Amino acid sequence: MSSRNWNQSTAALKNKLERAFAAGRPLWTRPWIGPSAWTSGEAVKQGDVRKNSATPTQWYVAAASGTCGATEPSHVNGAAVTDGAVLWTHLGGPAWDPADDVAKPTLTLTGATSTPAGMTALDVWANRSLFTFNGCAPAQHATNRANLQVFNINASSTQRGGYVSFWSDGPKIGFEVASGTAGICLFVDGRPVTSGPIYPSSASNYWVTVDWGVRKPRLWEIHYGKDNASLFQIALTSADQIWAAPNSGALRAGFIGDSYLAGSSYGPFLLGNTLSEHFGRLIGIDDMWRMGIGGTGLINPGTGPFYTYRERVPQLLNLNPSAIFVYGSTNDLSYSQAAITAEALAFLDAIRAGSSAPIFWFGPAPIAGSYSSIQTVDTAVAAAVAARPGKNIIYKSMLTAVPPWLTGSHNNASYSWTSNISQFIGGDNVHPVDKGTMYLAGRMASAYANDMLPLVA
């Protein structure tokens, strides 16, 4: 059993979680280099961010690759709207100066597969102790690189994710970007270098360099797309040092869920903006393991078939988590309330057989489709949690909140002043777009701090 949980007092763990929350910070913040203007005829890749010409300017993320059409995006809801050729989803108006920071680095897309001149490529697998792997474990790949493994989604497939952090005093660092992926998003001292990805969907493993011109220690992070993550080579000069970043609060958490964690064809397209990673960052738990599989739930194995929530518990317990988070799921809508409650109890009991870590369960999102069935799932899970009192299992309903977190004509009869679902949910009326993920991560962080963590005893 986990020494992380069983050999420390609940009060001490609660205090660590509270201190971690106080140190939390947002993922979406001012980039060192702002996005360029949307331009008709420009070739863009999925995940690229562009600003329109409105005052104040609005930012958009490309939902697919293509060549920009004739009409710049101007919508402000959650729909993916075409400019005549490329679909764009609205990110919002930035809450900061949209111009480049005057202290920005020089970003050079070398377009080359060879190590940048004057630099030496670091074998990241042999030197993996110099990196901090957040929400993942490295597995050797292509001799001197590493895939970032999270968990097995069934007996034959492994999900990748998480991100990498490290400190370096090098004024200039090179990064090799894996071909055919969503690219990478680099953060330095808590801020993205660019708002969009670097080398998304590239044909080869190209190098990029980031040059600050001045030597000083900086905190670097490498964030990835929702579907795969790999640490490729990093280039330094002989004068540079690199060392692992500290694990914030020495806390680790597992987060079990469905496509709200795994992502969908509606997003997120911003690298690193998965619900669990963004939420973990806000509450100060960087080592947040995203154990989400689309189409699955407590009972529903999805189309894989994939592991259900309870079938993921052995892998969850192997993490020795300090805290456990659960989301949903709307994928159990076809099952009876009694069946959902019974499986939720079995799931919770399986966790409690191996861990005393507090469990924070967020109910399904109050989306418009099959709302009465979503209410059934919500009621069923709440009943299971209520049947295990004194176990530090805490449930938060998004449906019975006043008002619900997502509102529309399906549920705002008593709250006619609010109808926000079109802002955050994509065209399928089920999955959040990028700003929906940001919104839900923020709401979950607030609920965790205000309504859930205080109940741990």
Secondary structure, 3 states (H helix, E strand, C coil): CCHHHHCCCHHHHHHHHHHHHHCCCCCCCCCCECCEECCCCCEECCCCEEECCCCCCCEEEECCCEECCCCCCCCCCCCCEECCCCEEEEEECCCCCCCCCCCCCEEEECCCCCCCCCCEEECCCCCHHHCEEECCEEEEECCCEEEEEEEECCCCCEEECCEEEEEECCCEEEEEECCCCCCEEEEECCEECECCCECCCCCCCEEEEEECCCCCCEEEEEECCCCCCEECCEEECCCCCEEECCCHHHCEEEEEECHHHHCECCECCCCCCCHHHHHHHHCCCCEEEEEECCCCCCCCCCCCCCCCCHHHHHHHHHCCCCEEEEECCHHHCCCCHHHHHHHHHHHHHHHHCCCCCCEEEECCCCCCCCHHHHHHHHHHHHHHHHCCCCCCEEEECCCCCCCCCCCCCCCCCCCCCCCCHHHHECCCCCCECHHHHHHHHHHHHHHHHHHHHHHCC
